[in-house]
Amino acid sequence: MLTFSLFCFGFFSASMADSFNQKAHPITFSIKKVSEGKYQLQMDLPPDYGFQKLAPHKLLLSSKGGLAVKKADLTLTGPTHPKKVEYFEYVKAMPLTLEGKGSLELNGKIFYCNFVKNICIPGKVSETIEIP
């Protein structure tokens, strides 16, 4: 009985660790360098998803390792989604002014909708992007 309990606990712990390590949302982030010190932060969703227009999106930036965020416009803007007018089809790239090299940490909450499942979800964001 003790062996069975330890096996189940070990399996449950490993399963929980895997689920915590998996990304909890389909949003992808990327950074594009436009010119010296000028970057664009891009957020993307798969097809049949949309970003909610009027939701209280919250995206916070912090930096590590010699990188400094000088300016950031984190306002979500974009064209209206053709399937549902309350959503953006995509979010336009957001301008950033960065100085130095290091890690850019993104934290916050972005609201999006899966049109196939007809559900809207707040996606908890916790991403790190290296800036060379």
C-alpha positions, -999 to 999 in steps of 0.1 A, spaced: 0 0 0 28 24 9 46 17 -25 13 23 -44 8 56 -25 44 68 -32 39 58 -69 7 78 -72 22 108 -54 52 107 -77 30 105 -108 7 133 -96 37 155 -87 53 150 -121 20 157 -139 14 189 -119 50 200 -126 45 194 -164 12 214 -164 28 243 -145 57 244 -171 33 245 -201 23 278 -215 -13 286 -204 -23 307 -235 -18 306 -273 -4 342 -274 31 345 -289 54 374 -284 83 386 -306 106 416 -307 118 431 -339 146 457 -341 137 486 -362 168 508 -357 194 515 -330 175 514 -297 140 512 -315 121 480 -313 86 467 -319 68 442 -297 44 419 -316 16 398 -301 0 371 -322 -28 346 -319 -36 316 -340 -64 317 -366 -100 317 -352 -89 337 -322 -92 374 -314 -81 400 -289 -109 416 -269 -111 453 -277 -126 468 -245 -110 444 -220 -87 457 -192 -55 444 -208 -25 448 -186 11 443 -198 41 453 -177 77 453 -188 108 450 -167 144 445 -177 175 426 -164 212 423 -172 220 457 -185 189 463 -205 168 495 -198 133 502 -210 133 539 -220 99 542 -235 70 518 -243 35 523 -257 17 491 -247 -17 502 -260 -35 474 -279 -47 487 -313 -56 470 -345 -83 463 -371 -117 450 -362 -120 412 -365 -142 402 -395 -160 375 -375 -168 396 -344 -167 433 -341 -158 433 -303 -124 419 -311 -92 429 -329 -82 407 -358 -47 412 -347 -28 437 -325 -5 462 -342 32 461 -332 39 482 -301 69 506 -302 96 502 -276 128 522 -269 154 500 -253 190 506 -243 216 480 -237 215 442 -238 198 417 -215 164 402 -208 130 418 -213 104 404 -190 67 407 -199 40 401 -173 3 408 -171 -30 397 -184 -43 398 -220 -79 390 -228 -86 369 -260 -114 347 -274 -114 313 -291 -142 316 -317 -143 278 -324 -151 270 -287 -169 303 -282 -150 311 -250 -132 342 -239 -102 338 -216 -78 361 -197 -44 349 -206 -18 353 -178 14 365 -194 48 356 -181 74 357 -209 111 365 -211 127 377 -244 165 381 -248 177 413 -264 212 408 -279 
